[in-house]
Structures are given as structure tokens and as C-alpha cells.
């Protein structure tokens, strides 16, 4: 259909246009995508076998939908991606406040205009990008905001009685007729406001100030909610839940590969950072493992969740830390170091809710410990496990490294702002590290090997084989017993 040539109701009828509800529109376009083996929700990873099939079943069932999950689980993104299942354009009566269908008008304005002009009624075309409305539920939202109210200024200007329905000012939901309407954080909506949604969801009509007004609205509702809200700030009233066709549970990524995919897709990195800072694969895995450790930590409130935004902002901070170091040192290029991970602590502390024990530890210390736990968790995937207790006669692959540190009376310091050349020379001096990598990670590139060397040192600390001290300008590694023997 060439919409450029269709500007009146008569021309629309000649083209044989058939009205279709938004739920049928979504259903038909989803069926077409499934038949064509196309992805309906592009850019959402980790939901291929869980959330997306349930969402597609809800659309095929023509249901209103509630997406229930913790923060940072792509609930709003899924809602916005539903726009891709709408037709490119739909016709509306020109000038209509509520996107009246020219063939099935529901407002007084559209009906009067069509009665007066008939087939000459002007129509406009609404693009699917304009068919999405979103409202964050907050305690100050009113019925007038969502549904509408009597407008005294309109009544005065038009010299109309308050009993005339032309004095009504429509709220967000009527104005979203034939659109997708999303209410985020539904439990935060006051109970009396939720009650006002009953008729719209069940009957499709609205009531404003006692007017005998029936507007059979055509809206696809999506709600998002956090399970924590049910007890902390509010709840979804039971009759409203009963009127929502499908409730779909979202979740966090279940593996590091999926988490990395999301982080790399969403992180807003400057091109110069990407060109300047190399990120070893192990560093990317470690970043995601930190988030996995946070979700399991006894210091962090699991009910509150740990958003996927943590790893996204942490990656941005990590590259910025390395970039700043390179700029100060005068290096044109650099590679992420494990000591750079100290720079992601501000990204962690702002995105986790601590329980009482975590508050006692302090947010920064909890974040720092998460880095150590992540190192410990990944280490056993690349190197032999370190036993906490071993016999004196029993040899391990790490004895030479520990002996090397035993002979370093002044300790071994890695300063935060070391130049690349100095940093590499410092790690190269620990010759047993080269032997360990040569035996267990022989395929490592030269550049990545320095990150892994530092990774081994951090792991030995976590497994109580070395000591590590954080000071203002860097990190010091020491043998855990040598300092006592030497009287230091």
C-alpha cells in the first residue's frame, strides 16, 4: 500500500484497508517472523530458551503481559523491542487526540468529523516508532495522569458545561490508543490507581469523573515489576494481577559467555580507548565473574539483585583506569593489568545493596574482596588446584614462586602508574612465573602473559600462599612467613 497517495478516508477504503487490533497486529507479525526464521527480539542474550519463548506465547495468546524480575534483567528492553512487531504505518483520523481508526472511530471528535466530511475526511499515517508510550510508576502518579480529567480551561474557552464530554482532557492511556503502553515498576503505583486500571484491562473502556463515556480502547499493556517491591514498597493488587494474561519471570545470565556478550554489546566505549587499551580474554571473564560472585555473596542482599549494568559500567571504568595510567606514564598503548581492577570499585559500590554484615565490612572492602573471590574461582580453570594443607615433603607447581618471594626481604611492589616497560620487567624478574605459564598455559600470547602472571600472584594470595598489601600508590606482594623469620 502506497501511503503517500492516501490522504482521505475514501482513498483508504478504495485500497481495501482492513482494521486490525494491536494485539492481532503483534500476533500476525510474530507469526510471519517465526515462519521466516527471523529473530523477533534482536540483541537480547541468554533468554533464547526461557523468557523469549514465553513472551512469544503470550503475544500469540493476545495477552497483556507482566515482566517480573530483578533490576537489570532487560525487562524494559524487551518491551521496547515489541515495537518491531508492529506494522510500519497505521492510518488515523487527522487531528485525533487518541489515534482514532478511520474505519472504527471511537472519540466524539472523529465521529463528528466523519459524519460531516464522509469520504473526504483527512487521515494521517502514524509510524510504529510513535506507537510506544511509557510511564514510570511513582507514588505521585494520579488517575488524571493515566486516564484523564475534566479540563476547566477547555470548558471556559469552548463555553461548554462540565457535563459535556468535550471538556475532557485525556490521560496517557487513551492517548496511547492503538499503541504499546508500558508501566514500569507497577507495584509502586498506589493501590487506588491500580484499581482504576481494572476496566481498561478487562473491558477496554475508561471512566472519567462519572461521565457515561465508553471508549473501547485498543492498547497492548506491558508491566514490569521487581519481586522485592512486593514487600518493600508496595504490591500489585490481586484483582489487577488476575486481569494480566501472562506473568513472565526474567533472570540473570547463567554463564560467563552470555554475560560477556551483553557487556560488550552495551558498554559505551570511546573509539580511542578501544584502540589504546587491549583487554585480555581472562580480564573480560574475570570482570563477569566478579558480578557472579556478587550475586552469591553473603554481604550483598540477594533479593535486591545485582544488575547487569554493574559489569557494563565496570568495563567502562576498567578501560578508563588503564587509559588514565597510560596517559600519565606517556605510553601510547597498554594492556589491562589486574591491578587496574581497583578502578572498578566505584562501579561496584554504587550498584549493590549490602546486608548488615556488609555494612560492617564497608562497601569498598566488600567490592575489593569480590575481586579476590573472582580470581580464586577462575584460577582453578587454568592452573592446578592449590591445596590449603599439604605435607612438608609434598611438592607443588608453586613452590619455586613462593621460594622466590621468600628471598625478597623488601617485598615485591607493583605501582599503579608503572610504565609498560617497567611493569613487564618487574614481572619478568619473577622467573618461576615463566616456568609455570610455559607448562600450563603454553599458548598464551606475550602481551596476555603479563596479565596472567599478575593473576597467578593474586591467586596465591587468595589461597594463603602469599601476602598482599594495598597501599596508596600500588600493591605489595610478600612471602607470608619470611617477614617474621627476618624480623621485619
C-alpha positions as CSV (number, residue, x, y, z in Angstrom):
1,X,0.0,0.0,0.0
2,X,1.4,3.4,-1.1
3,X,0.6,5.5,1.9
4,X,2.0,8.6,0.2
5,X,-1.0,8.7,-2.1
6,X,-3.7,8.0,0.6
7,X,-4.8,11.2,2.4
8,X,-8.6,10.7,2.8
9,X,-11.0,8.1,4.1
10,X,-12.3,7.4,0.6
11,X,-8.9,6.7,-0.8
12,X,-8.2,4.3,2.2
13,X,-11.4,2.4,1.5
14,X,-10.5,2.0,-2.2
15,X,-7.3,0.4,-1.2
16,X,-9.3,-2.2,0.7
17,X,-7.7,-1.4,4.1
18,X,-9.0,-3.7,6.9
19,X,-8.9,-2.6,10.6
20,X,-6.9,-4.8,12.9
21,X,-6.5,-4.6,16.7
22,X,-2.9,-4.1,18.0
23,X,-2.9,-7.5,19.6
24,X,-3.8,-9.1,16.3
25,X,-1.2,-7.0,14.6
26,X,1.5,-8.2,17.0
27,X,0.3,-11.7,16.7
28,X,0.3,-11.7,12.8
29,X,3.7,-10.1,12.5
30,X,5.2,-12.5,15.1
31,X,3.8,-15.5,13.1
32,X,5.4,-14.1,10.0
33,X,8.8,-13.7,11.7
34,X,8.7,-17.2,13.2
35,X,7.8,-18.7,9.7
36,X,10.7,-16.7,8.2
37,X,13.1,-17.9,10.9
38,X,13.7,-14.3,11.9
39,X,14.6,-13.1,15.4
40,X,11.8,-11.1,17.0
41,X,13.9,-9.8,19.9
42,X,17.3,-8.9,18.5
43,X,20.1,-8.0,20.9
44,X,18.6,-9.9,24.0
45,X,21.0,-12.6,25.0
46,X,20.5,-15.5,27.4
47,X,16.7,-15.7,27.0
48,X,16.5,-17.8,23.8
49,X,15.2,-20.9,25.6
50,X,13.5,-19.3,28.6
51,X,12.0,-15.8,28.5
52,X,11.6,-15.2,24.8
53,X,9.5,-18.4,24.1
54,X,7.2,-17.4,27.0
55,X,6.9,-13.9,25.7
56,X,6.1,-15.1,22.2
57,X,3.4,-17.5,23.6
58,X,1.9,-14.5,25.4
59,X,1.8,-12.5,22.2
60,X,0.2,-15.3,20.3
61,X,-2.3,-15.6,23.0
62,X,-3.1,-11.8,22.7
63,X,-2.3,-11.3,26.4
64,X,-1.4,-8.2,28.4
65,X,2.0,-9.1,30.0
66,X,3.8,-8.6,33.3
67,X,7.6,-9.0,33.2
68,X,8.7,-9.9,36.7
69,X,12.3,-9.8,37.6
70,X,15.2,-8.1,39.5
71,X,16.9,-5.0,38.3
72,X,19.0,-5.1,35.2
73,X,17.3,-8.1,33.5
74,X,16.3,-6.3,30.2
75,X,12.6,-6.0,31.1
76,X,12.2,-2.6,29.6
77,X,14.3,-3.5,26.6
78,X,12.0,-6.5,25.8
79,X,9.0,-4.1,26.0
80,X,10.6,-1.7,23.6
81,X,11.6,-4.4,21.1
82,X,8.0,-5.3,20.7
83,X,7.8,-2.2,18.5
84,X,9.4,-4.4,15.8
85,X,6.3,-6.5,15.7
86,X,4.1,-3.6,14.7
87,X,3.1,-2.6,11.2
88,X,5.3,0.2,9.7
89,X,2.4,2.6,9.5
90,X,-1.3,2.7,10.5
91,X,-3.9,5.3,9.4
92,X,-5.5,7.7,12.0
93,X,-8.1,10.4,11.7
94,X,-6.1,13.6,11.3
95,X,-6.2,15.7,14.4
96,X,-7.5,12.9,16.7
97,X,-6.0,13.0,20.2
98,X,-6.4,9.3,20.7
99,X,-5.3,7.9,17.3
100,X,-8.8,7.1,16.0
101,X,-9.1,4.3,13.4
102,X,-10.8,6.0,10.4
103,X,-12.9,2.9,9.9
104,X,-13.7,2.4,13.6
105,X,-13.7,5.8,15.3
106,X,-14.3,5.9,19.0
107,X,-13.9,9.6,20.0
108,X,-16.6,12.2,19.6
109,X,-14.2,14.4,17.6
110,X,-13.5,11.6,15.0
111,X,-17.2,10.5,14.7
112,X,-18.4,14.1,14.2
113,X,-15.7,14.8,11.6
114,X,-16.5,11.6,9.6
115,X,-20.2,12.5,9.8
116,X,-19.5,15.9,8.3
117,X,-16.9,15.1,5.7
118,X,-17.6,11.4,4.9
119,X,-15.0,10.0,2.4
120,X,-13.3,13.4,2.4
121,X,-12.2,13.0,6.0
122,X,-8.5,13.7,6.1
123,X,-6.3,10.9,7.5
124,X,-2.7,10.8,8.7
125,X,-0.2,8.0,9.0
126,X,1.3,7.0,12.3
127,X,4.8,5.3,12.3
128,X,5.4,2.4,14.6
129,X,8.1,4.4,16.4
130,X,5.4,6.8,17.6
131,X,3.3,3.9,19.0
132,X,5.1,3.4,22.2
133,X,4.2,5.1,25.5
134,X,6.0,4.5,28.8
135,X,5.3,5.6,32.3
136,X,7.4,5.0,35.4
137,X,5.1,4.3,38.3
138,X,5.7,6.7,41.2
139,X,3.6,7.4,44.3
140,X,2.6,10.8,42.9
141,X,1.0,9.4,39.7
142,X,-2.7,10.2,39.6
143,X,-5.8,8.9,37.8
144,X,-5.9,12.1,35.9
145,X,-2.3,11.4,34.6
146,X,-3.1,8.0,33.3
147,X,-6.8,8.2,32.3
148,X,-7.9,11.8,32.2
149,X,-9.9,14.5,33.9
150,X,-12.2,17.5,33.3
151,X,-10.3,20.5,31.9
152,X,-11.8,23.7,33.3
153,X,-9.8,25.9,30.9
154,X,-11.1,23.9,27.9
155,X,-14.6,24.3,29.2
156,X,-14.2,28.1,29.6
157,X,-12.6,28.6,26.2
158,X,-15.2,26.5,24.4
159,X,-18.0,27.9,26.6
160,X,-19.2,24.3,27.5
161,X,-20.8,22.8,30.5
162,X,-18.8,20.4,32.7
163,X,-21.5,17.9,31.7
164,X,-20.2,18.0,28.1
165,X,-17.7,15.3,27.2
166,X,-15.7,17.7,25.1
167,X,-14.3,19.3,28.2
168,X,-12.4,16.0,29.0
169,X,-8.6,16.1,28.9
170,X,-7.4,12.6,28.0
171,X,-4.6,11.0,30.0
172,X,-1.7,8.9,28.8
173,X,-3.6,5.7,28.3
174,X,-6.3,7.0,26.0
175,X,-3.6,8.9,24.1
176,X,-1.9,5.5,23.7
177,X,-4.8,4.0,21.9
178,X,-3.6,1.5,19.2
179,X,-0.2,1.6,20.9
180,X,2.0,-0.3,23.3
181,X,1.8,1.1,26.8
182,X,4.3,0.2,29.4
183,X,4.1,0.9,33.1
184,X,7.4,0.3,34.8
185,X,7.7,-0.7,38.4
186,X,3.9,-1.4,38.7
187,X,4.0,-2.2,42.5
188,X,5.0,1.4,43.1
189,X,1.6,2.6,41.8
190,X,-0.8,3.3,44.6
191,X,-3.5,0.7,45.1
192,X,-6.3,3.1,44.2
193,X,-4.6,3.9,40.9
194,X,-4.2,0.2,40.1
195,X,-7.9,-0.2,40.7
196,X,-8.6,2.5,38.0
197,X,-6.9,0.1,35.5
198,X,-9.4,-2.7,36.1
199,X,-11.9,-1.6,33.5
200,X,-9.3,-0.7,30.9
201,X,-7.7,-4.2,31.1
202,X,-10.9,-6.2,31.3
203,X,-13.4,-4.2,29.2
204,X,-11.2,-1.8,27.3
205,X,-13.2,1.3,28.3
206,X,-12.5,4.2,30.6
207,X,-14.4,6.2,33.2
208,X,-13.7,9.8,33.9
209,X,-15.4,11.9,36.6
210,X,-18.7,10.0,36.3
211,X,-19.2,10.6,32.6
212,X,-21.2,7.9,30.8
213,X,-18.3,7.6,28.4
214,X,-17.4,4.3,26.8
215,X,-14.2,4.3,24.8
216,X,-13.2,0.8,23.7
217,X,-9.5,1.5,23.8
218,X,-7.2,-0.8,21.8
219,X,-4.0,-1.0,23.9
220,X,-1.3,-3.6,24.4
221,X,-0.3,-3.3,28.0
222,X,3.1,-4.4,29.4
223,X,4.0,-4.0,33.0
224,X,7.4,-4.5,34.7
225,X,7.8,-5.3,38.4
226,X,10.5,-6.3,40.8
227,X,9.7,-9.1,43.3
228,X,11.4,-7.1,46.0
229,X,8.8,-4.3,45.6
230,X,6.0,-6.7,46.7
231,X,7.2,-6.4,50.3
232,X,9.3,-3.3,50.5
233,X,7.4,-0.6,48.8
234,X,4.0,-1.9,47.6
235,X,2.3,-4.7,45.8
236,X,0.2,-5.5,42.8
237,X,-3.4,-5.7,43.9
238,X,-4.8,-9.2,43.4
239,X,-7.7,-8.3,41.0
240,X,-5.2,-6.4,38.8
241,X,-2.9,-9.4,38.6
242,X,-5.9,-11.5,37.8
243,X,-6.5,-9.3,34.7
244,X,-3.0,-9.6,33.3
245,X,-2.9,-12.5,30.9
246,X,0.7,-13.7,31.3
247,X,3.3,-13.1,34.0
248,X,6.8,-13.9,32.8
249,X,9.9,-14.3,35.0
250,X,13.2,-12.9,33.8
251,X,16.6,-13.9,35.1
252,X,20.3,-13.0,35.0
253,X,22.8,-14.7,32.6
254,X,23.6,-18.2,33.6
255,X,27.2,-18.3,32.2
256,X,30.1,-16.0,31.6
257,X,30.0,-16.2,27.8
258,X,26.4,-14.8,27.7
259,X,27.3,-12.2,30.3
260,X,30.3,-11.1,28.3
261,X,28.2,-10.8,25.2
262,X,25.8,-8.5,27.0
263,X,28.5,-6.4,28.5
264,X,30.4,-5.9,25.2
265,X,27.2,-5.0,23.4
266,X,26.0,-2.4,26.0
267,X,29.3,-0.8,27.1
268,X,29.7,2.7,25.7
269,X,33.4,2.8,24.9
270,X,35.2,5.6,23.2
271,X,37.0,4.6,20.0
272,X,40.3,5.9,21.2
273,X,40.0,3.7,24.3
274,X,39.4,0.6,22.2
275,X,42.4,1.5,20.0
276,X,44.7,2.3,23.0
277,X,43.8,-0.4,25.6
278,X,44.0,-4.1,24.9
279,X,41.8,-6.3,27.1
280,X,42.9,-10.0,27.5
281,X,40.1,-12.6,27.4
282,X,40.9,-13.6,31.0
283,X,40.3,-10.0,32.1
284,X,36.9,-10.0,30.5
285,X,36.0,-13.3,32.1
286,X,37.2,-12.0,35.5
287,X,35.0,-8.9,35.2
288,X,31.9,-11.1,34.7
289,X,33.0,-13.5,37.4
290,X,33.0,-10.6,39.9
291,X,29.3,-10.0,39.1
292,X,28.6,-13.7,39.6
293,X,30.4,-13.6,42.9
294,X,28.4,-10.5,44.0
295,X,25.1,-12.4,43.3
296,X,26.3,-15.2,45.7
297,X,27.9,-13.0,48.3
298,X,26.7,-13.2,51.9
299,X,27.4,-9.5,52.2
300,X,25.0,-8.4,49.4
301,X,21.2,-8.6,49.5
302,X,20.3,-11.3,47.0
303,X,16.6,-10.1,47.0
304,X,17.7,-6.8,45.6
305,X,19.7,-8.3,42.8
306,X,22.9,-7.3,41.1
307,X,22.2,-5.6,37.9
308,X,23.8,-6.4,34.5
309,X,24.7,-2.7,34.5
310,X,27.4,-3.4,37.1
311,X,29.6,-5.3,34.6
312,X,28.8,-2.7,31.9
313,X,29.9,0.3,33.9
314,X,32.8,-1.8,35.4
315,X,34.2,-2.5,31.9
316,X,33.9,1.3,31.1
317,X,35.8,2.1,34.3
318,X,38.4,-0.6,33.7
319,X,39.3,0.8,30.3
320,X,39.3,4.3,31.7
321,X,41.7,3.2,34.5
322,X,44.1,1.8,32.0
323,X,43.8,4.7,29.7
324,X,44.5,7.2,32.5
325,X,47.5,5.2,33.6
326,X,48.9,5.1,30.0
327,X,48.3,8.9,29.7
328,X,50.2,9.7,32.9
329,X,53.0,7.3,32.1
330,X,53.3,8.5,28.5
331,X,52.6,5.1,26.9
332,X,50.8,5.2,23.6
333,X,49.3,1.7,24.1
334,X,48.7,-0.5,27.0
335,X,47.2,-3.8,28.2
336,X,44.8,-4.2,31.1
337,X,46.5,-5.2,34.3
338,X,44.9,-7.0,37.2
339,X,45.9,-4.0,39.5
340,X,43.7,-1.9,37.2
341,X,40.6,-3.7,38.6
342,X,40.9,-1.5,41.7
343,X,39.5,1.2,39.4
344,X,36.2,-0.6,39.1
345,X,35.4,-0.5,42.8
346,X,33.2,2.7,42.4
347,X,31.2,0.9,39.7
348,X,30.5,-1.9,42.2
349,X,29.8,0.1,45.4
350,X,27.0,2.1,43.8
351,X,25.1,-0.9,42.4
352,X,24.9,-3.4,45.3
353,X,22.7,-3.3,48.4
354,X,24.6,-4.5,51.4
355,X,23.1,-6.5,54.3
356,X,24.1,-5.7,57.9
357,X,27.3,-7.7,57.8
358,X,28.3,-6.0,54.5
359,X,27.7,-2.6,56.0
360,X,30.0,-3.5,58.9
361,X,32.7,-4.5,56.4
362,X,32.2,-1.4,54.3
363,X,31.2,-1.2,50.6
364,X,34.7,-0.6,49.3
365,X,36.1,-3.6,51.2
366,X,33.3,-5.8,50.0
367,X,34.0,-4.8,46.4
368,X,37.7,-5.4,46.9
369,X,37.0,-8.9,48.3
370,X,34.8,-9.7,45.4
371,X,37.7,-9.2,43.0
372,X,39.7,-11.7,45.1
373,X,36.9,-14.2,45.1
374,X,36.6,-14.0,41.4
375,X,40.3,-14.5,40.9
376,X,40.1,-17.6,43.2
377,X,37.1,-19.0,41.3
378,X,38.7,-18.7,37.8
379,X,42.2,-19.7,38.8
380,X,41.4,-23.5,39.0
381,X,40.2,-23.4,35.4
382,X,43.7,-22.6,34.2
383,X,46.1,-24.0,36.8
384,X,46.3,-26.9,39.2
385,X,44.3,-26.5,42.4
386,X,46.2,-25.2,45.4
387,X,45.6,-27.3,48.5
388,X,45.4,-25.4,51.7
389,X,47.1,-28.1,53.7
390,X,50.0,-30.2,52.3
391,X,52.7,-32.3,53.7
392,X,56.2,-30.8,54.0
393,X,57.6,-33.4,51.6
394,X,54.9,-32.8,49.0
395,X,55.9,-30.6,46.1
396,X,53.6,-28.3,44.2
397,X,54.0,-26.3,40.9
398,X,54.0,-23.1,43.0
399,X,56.9,-23.9,45.3
400,X,59.5,-22.1,43.2
401,X,57.4,-18.9,43.1
402,X,56.8,-18.9,46.8
403,X,60.6,-19.5,47.4
404,X,61.4,-16.6,45.2
405,X,59.3,-14.3,47.3
406,X,60.8,-15.8,50.5
407,X,64.2,-14.3,49.4
408,X,62.7,-10.9,48.7
409,X,63.2,-9.2,52.1
410,X,61.9,-5.8,50.8
411,X,58.8,-7.3,49.2
412,X,57.7,-7.0,45.6
413,X,55.8,-3.9,44.7
414,X,53.6,-3.2,41.6
415,X,52.9,0.5,41.4
416,X,49.6,1.6,39.8
417,X,51.3,4.0,37.4
418,X,54.2,2.0,36.2
419,X,55.2,2.4,32.5
420,X,54.6,-0.7,30.4
421,X,58.3,-1.3,30.1
422,X,58.9,-1.2,33.8
423,X,55.8,-3.3,34.6
424,X,56.9,-6.1,32.2
425,X,60.5,-6.0,33.5
426,X,59.2,-6.3,37.1
427,X,57.1,-9.4,36.3
428,X,59.8,-10.9,34.1
429,X,62.1,-10.8,37.1
430,X,59.9,-13.4,38.8
431,X,61.4,-16.2,36.6
432,X,59.4,-19.1,38.2
433,X,56.3,-17.5,36.7
434,X,57.6,-18.1,33.2
435,X,58.1,-21.8,34.0
436,X,54.6,-22.1,35.4
437,X,53.0,-20.5,32.3
438,X,55.2,-22.4,30.0
439,X,53.9,-25.7,31.5
440,X,50.2,-25.0,32.0
441,X,49.4,-22.1,29.5
442,X,51.9,-22.5,26.7
443,X,49.7,-20.9,24.0
444,X,49.4,-17.5,25.7
445,X,50.5,-14.5,23.7
446,X,53.4,-12.5,25.1
447,X,51.1,-9.5,25.9
448,X,48.4,-11.5,27.7
449,X,51.0,-13.4,29.7
450,X,51.7,-10.4,31.9
451,X,48.1,-10.2,33.0
452,X,48.2,-13.9,33.7
453,X,51.4,-13.6,35.7
454,X,49.8,-11.0,38.0
455,X,46.7,-13.1,38.1
456,X,48.8,-16.0,39.5
457,X,50.2,-13.8,42.2
458,X,46.7,-12.6,43.2
459,X,45.5,-16.2,43.3
460,X,48.4,-17.3,45.5
461,X,47.4,-14.6,47.9
462,X,43.7,-15.8,47.9
463,X,44.9,-19.4,48.6
464,X,47.1,-18.1,51.5
465,X,50.4,-18.8,49.8
466,X,51.5,-15.2,49.7
467,X,50.5,-11.9,51.4
468,X,49.3,-8.8,49.6
469,X,49.1,-5.3,50.9
470,X,47.3,-2.4,49.2
471,X,48.9,1.0,49.8
472,X,48.3,4.4,48.3
473,X,50.4,4.0,45.2
474,X,50.1,0.3,44.4
475,X,50.3,-3.3,45.7
476,X,53.0,-5.2,47.6
477,X,53.3,-9.0,47.5
478,X,55.3,-10.8,50.2
479,X,56.0,-14.3,51.5
480,X,53.6,-14.8,54.4
481,X,56.3,-16.1,56.8
482,X,59.5,-14.6,55.6
483,X,58.8,-11.3,57.2
484,X,58.6,-12.9,60.6
485,X,61.7,-15.0,60.1
486,X,63.7,-12.0,59.0
487,X,62.3,-9.9,61.9
488,X,60.6,-7.4,59.6
